[in-house]
C-alpha cells in the first residue's frame, strides 16, 4: 500500500467514526458540520502548523485550494473557538476507536515491521502531562493540588502511550488514558494508576 493510500485509509476510518458523533453544532456554530470541526482539529496535529487557520487561508489565496480541502475534505474551516465549543461536550470515547482501527491497518500493510525489536516486540513509551490548569475553573473530573497557602489548583491530566523505536523519526500514538477520579477509590487518581489501566 502506498503512503497516500494508507493516509486515505486512516482519514476514512476517522470520518466513519465522526459520522456517529452524537452532538451536533447549534446556534452560531450551526453552519459548521461536526465532521468539518473534527477534521480541522485532526489536521492541526497532522500538519503541525502553529497558526493552522492563517496558513490554510494563505494557501487557499495563493493556490486556490488549502490542505484542509485537499487532504481532509474540510470546506468551511472553523476557527479555534468554534473547535473548542464543538469538542467541549464530546466524550473522547467517541474518538478512541480510531486509534484501534489504525493499528491493524498498519500491521497488515507491514508498517509496524520497522518498529519491532529483534525479538519481535514493540516498545511503548508512556508520558504523563497536565492540561486545562486553573485555580478557579474546575469540574468533577479535575485533579487537585493544594498549596501551603491553602489555595487549590485544579487540572486535568493524561497518560499518553506511543509505539517508538530507536532510529525511527516517527511514532505511533495509542489510546490515551485520562487521569480522572475512579469509582470506589478514596485516593486521587495519578499517572502510575492510569498507566496500569
C-alpha positions as CSV (number, residue, x, y, z in Angstrom):
1,X,0.0,0.0,0.0
2,X,1.3,3.4,-0.9
3,X,1.7,6.1,1.7
4,X,-1.2,8.1,0.3
5,X,-3.4,5.0,0.3
6,X,-2.5,4.4,3.9
7,X,-3.3,8.0,4.8
8,X,-6.6,7.8,2.9
9,X,-7.5,4.6,4.9
10,X,-6.7,6.4,8.2
11,X,-8.8,9.5,7.2
12,X,-11.6,7.3,6.0
13,X,-11.7,5.5,9.4
14,X,-11.6,8.8,11.2
15,X,-14.5,10.1,9.1
16,X,-16.5,6.9,9.7
17,X,-16.2,7.4,13.4
18,X,-17.0,11.1,13.2
19,X,-20.3,10.3,11.4
20,X,-21.5,8.6,14.6
21,X,-20.8,11.6,16.9
22,X,-24.0,12.4,18.9
23,X,-23.5,16.1,19.4
24,X,-24.5,18.5,16.6
25,X,-23.5,22.2,16.5
26,X,-26.1,24.7,17.4
27,X,-26.5,28.5,17.4
28,X,-23.7,30.4,15.8
29,X,-21.8,27.1,15.1
30,X,-24.7,25.5,13.2
31,X,-23.2,26.3,9.8
32,X,-20.2,24.2,10.6
33,X,-20.6,20.4,10.5
34,X,-19.2,18.3,13.3
35,X,-17.2,16.4,10.8
36,X,-15.5,19.6,9.5
37,X,-14.7,20.6,13.1
38,X,-13.2,17.2,13.9
39,X,-11.2,17.0,10.7
40,X,-10.0,20.5,11.3
41,X,-8.8,19.5,14.8
42,X,-7.1,16.4,13.4
43,X,-5.4,18.3,10.6
44,X,-3.8,20.7,13.1
45,X,-1.8,17.8,14.5
46,X,-1.1,16.3,11.1
47,X,0.3,19.5,9.6
48,X,1.9,20.7,12.8
49,X,1.3,24.3,11.9
50,X,1.1,26.7,14.8
51,X,-1.4,29.0,13.1
52,X,-3.3,26.5,11.1
53,X,-6.2,28.7,10.1
54,X,-4.0,31.5,8.8
55,X,-1.8,29.1,6.9
56,X,-4.8,27.4,5.2
57,X,-6.3,30.8,4.2
58,X,-2.9,31.9,2.8
59,X,-2.7,28.6,0.8
60,X,-6.2,29.0,-0.5
61,X,-5.4,32.5,-1.6
62,X,-2.2,31.5,-3.3
63,X,-3.1,28.1,-4.7
64,X,-6.9,28.2,-4.9
65,X,-7.2,25.3,-2.5
66,X,-5.9,24.5,1.0
67,X,-4.6,21.3,2.6
68,X,-7.7,21.2,4.7
69,X,-9.7,20.8,1.5
70,X,-7.5,18.5,-0.5
71,X,-6.3,16.2,2.3
72,X,-9.2,16.2,4.8
73,X,-12.2,17.3,2.7
74,X,-12.8,20.3,5.0
75,X,-14.7,23.0,3.0
76,X,-15.5,25.5,5.8
77,X,-12.7,26.0,8.2
78,X,-14.0,26.7,11.7
79,X,-11.8,28.9,14.0
80,X,-10.1,27.8,17.2
81,X,-13.0,29.0,19.4
82,X,-15.5,27.0,17.3
83,X,-13.4,23.9,17.6
84,X,-13.2,24.2,21.4
85,X,-17.0,24.7,21.6
86,X,-17.6,21.6,19.4
87,X,-15.4,19.4,21.5
88,X,-16.4,20.6,24.9
89,X,-19.3,18.2,25.0
90,X,-18.0,15.3,23.0
91,X,-16.6,12.3,25.0
92,X,-13.2,11.1,24.0
93,X,-14.7,7.6,23.9
94,X,-16.2,8.5,20.5
95,X,-12.7,9.1,19.1
96,X,-10.7,6.3,20.8
97,X,-11.8,3.6,18.3
98,X,-9.9,5.5,15.6
99,X,-6.7,4.5,17.4
100,X,-7.8,0.9,17.5
101,X,-8.8,1.0,13.8
102,X,-5.4,2.2,12.7
103,X,-3.1,-0.4,14.3
104,X,-4.5,-3.4,12.3
105,X,-4.1,-1.4,9.1
106,X,-0.5,-0.6,9.9
107,X,0.2,-4.2,10.8
108,X,-1.4,-5.7,7.6
109,X,0.5,-3.2,5.5
110,X,3.8,-4.0,7.1
111,X,4.3,-0.6,8.6
112,X,4.9,-2.0,12.1
113,X,7.9,-4.1,11.0
114,X,10.3,-1.2,11.3
115,X,9.2,-0.7,14.9
116,X,9.7,-4.3,16.0
117,X,12.7,-5.3,18.0
118,X,14.9,-8.3,17.2
119,X,12.6,-10.4,19.5
120,X,9.6,-9.1,17.5
121,X,8.2,-6.9,20.4
122,X,7.1,-3.3,20.3
123,X,8.5,-0.6,22.6
124,X,5.8,1.6,24.1
125,X,6.7,4.8,25.8
126,X,4.5,6.5,28.3
127,X,4.3,10.2,29.2
128,X,2.0,11.9,31.7
129,X,1.1,15.5,31.2
130,X,-1.3,18.1,32.7
131,X,-3.6,20.4,30.8
132,X,-6.6,22.7,31.5
133,X,-5.0,24.2,34.6
134,X,-6.8,26.7,36.7
135,X,-7.3,28.0,40.3
136,X,-10.9,29.0,39.6
137,X,-12.4,26.8,36.9
138,X,-13.0,23.2,37.8
139,X,-15.2,20.2,37.3
140,X,-15.8,16.8,38.9
141,X,-13.2,15.2,36.7
142,X,-10.4,17.6,37.9
143,X,-7.4,16.5,39.9
144,X,-6.4,18.9,42.6
145,X,-3.2,20.2,44.2
146,X,-3.4,22.2,47.5
147,X,-0.6,24.6,48.2
148,X,0.8,25.6,51.6
149,X,-1.1,28.9,51.2
150,X,-4.3,27.0,51.2
151,X,-5.0,27.7,47.5
152,X,-6.3,24.9,45.4
153,X,-5.1,24.3,41.9
154,X,-7.4,22.3,39.5
155,X,-6.1,20.4,36.5
156,X,-6.7,17.6,34.1
157,X,-4.1,15.0,33.3
158,X,-3.5,12.3,30.8
159,X,-1.0,9.5,30.2
160,X,-0.2,9.1,26.6
161,X,1.3,6.0,25.1
162,X,3.2,5.8,21.8
163,X,5.0,3.0,19.9
164,X,8.6,4.1,19.4
165,X,11.8,2.6,18.0
166,X,15.4,3.8,18.2
167,X,16.4,5.2,14.8
168,X,12.8,5.9,13.8
169,X,11.7,9.6,13.3
170,X,8.0,8.8,13.6
171,X,6.0,7.2,16.4
172,X,2.5,5.6,16.6
173,X,0.1,7.0,19.1
174,X,-2.1,4.7,21.1
175,X,-5.3,5.3,23.1
176,X,-4.6,7.9,25.9
177,X,-5.6,7.2,29.4
178,X,-7.1,10.2,31.3
179,X,-6.3,10.7,34.9
180,X,-9.7,11.1,36.5
181,X,-11.4,10.1,39.8
182,X,-12.1,6.4,39.8
183,X,-15.2,4.8,41.3
184,X,-14.6,3.1,44.6
185,X,-11.2,4.9,45.2
186,X,-10.7,7.4,48.0
187,X,-7.3,8.5,46.8
188,X,-6.9,10.9,43.9
189,X,-6.1,9.2,40.6
190,X,-2.5,9.5,39.4
191,X,-0.2,8.8,36.4
192,X,1.0,5.5,37.8
193,X,-2.5,4.2,38.3
194,X,-3.6,5.5,34.9
195,X,-0.7,3.8,33.2
196,X,-1.7,0.4,34.7
197,X,-5.2,0.6,33.3
